Amino acid sequence: MFAVFQLYKEIVYLRKEHPVNWHKNYAIACERMLRLQESGADPEVLLSETVRHFRLYTQKARNDPQLADISAALKHLRKELQSLRNRKNV
């Protein structure tokens, strides 16, 4: 899983031109890394990346039949990120 995560991260950050669905793929890879708690990565960073790239995907992929589901998941992930940040600040 880590290799997939690294690959998509490099693609979306280093290549100016890439298919829009790679934002969705990277967001999914970030979310999976987050759920695999043994990855050692910072949960806030992974969750932030998940939110950011799902948002970028939803802005660009207007014809995706799963857009409503992705938008609903994005809303939940934003709440999860805010909750995580609130716990860190206490």
N, C-alpha and C positions, 0 to 999 in steps of 0.2 A: 504494500500500500504506500509506503514511504516513497518508493521510486516514482509511482504515478503522481503523487502529490508534488514531488520535486520537478518532474517533467512539466506538468501544467503550470506550475509557478513560474518556471523559466519562460515558457511560451507566452503567458499573458503579460509578463513584465518586460521581457527582452525583445520580443518581436512586435514591431509596430502593426503589422498586418497579420491577423489571424481570424479564423471563423468565430462568429459570435457565440456559438455553442461551447467554445472552449472556456468561456467565463462560467457557464453553468457547470461544466465538468470540473473546473478548478474549485468552484464553490462546494460541489459534492465531495471532492477529495478532502477539502479542508474540514468539512463537517464530519466525515468519516474518521479523519485523524483526531478530531476532537473527542469522538466517542471511544476511540482506542486510547485510553488514558495512559497507556505505557509508552506513548510516543515521545514524551518528554517536552513537547512543544507547549508554549504558553497558551492556555485555553482562551484568554482574551484576544490574543492575536489571531488564533484560528477562527474564533467566532466573528471577529471583525472582518476578516478576509471572506468568510462565508457570506456575511451580510453584503459586503461591498460588491462581490462578484455576482451574486444573485440579483442585486439591484441593477448592476450594469447589464446583465442579461435581459432582465425584464424591460429595460428601457429600449433595448435594441431588437429584441425578438418578439415583435408584436403578433406574429401569426402562430406562435407555439400553442398547440391545443392544451398544454398543461400550464399555461400562463396563470390561470386563476389559482391553481394549486400551489404553484411556485410563489405567487404573491402572498397567499395565506401562510405558507411556510416562512416567508421572509418577515412577515409581521410577527410571528411567534419567535423567530430568531432574534429580532430586534429587542423584544421584551426580555429574552434570555440574556442577551448581552447587557442590557441595562441592569438587570438583576445581579449579574456577575460583577459589574462595576460598582454597584451599590454595596455589595458584600465586601469588596476590596477596600472601600472607603470607610468602613465602620471600624 
